[in-house]
Amino acid sequence: MGFAVRMAQKGGKHIDAKPLKGFGGAGVLEIIEDFDGNTYRGVYTIKMKGVIYVLHAFQKKSKSGIKTPEFEIRKIQQRLKVAEQAYANRKKENDEKQGKGRKK
């Protein structure tokens, strides 16, 4: 999973990183790893310019197929909103520091 995030930081995409369904495109990616008989998932977003936010990492325990459980999806949605707000705040602060936020 770490390698996939590192590739995203460098502008690439790991061959196993797939868009997470329900998030409108390729801005939220999921990487799935199997280890020692268990399945783990990591979810990150590349929607915001210049930053990667890891939204969630968890062990898949559901026995009902490959679908991501709804409570995990809700957690990812909530964390994506927090990440988008943090990014907007950071961008606003940087713009103000550089004088881009001043009215003429």
HELIX and SHEET records of a PDB file:
HELIX    1   1 GLY A    2  GLN A    9  1                                   8    
HELIX    2   2 GLU A   70  LYS A   97  1                                  28    
SHEET    1   A 4 LYS A  18  PRO A  19  0                                        
SHEET    2   A 4 VAL A  28  PHE A  35 -1                                        
SHEET    3   A 4 ASN A  38  THR A  45 -1                                        
SHEET    4   A 4 TYR A  53  LYS A  60 -1                                        
END                                                                             
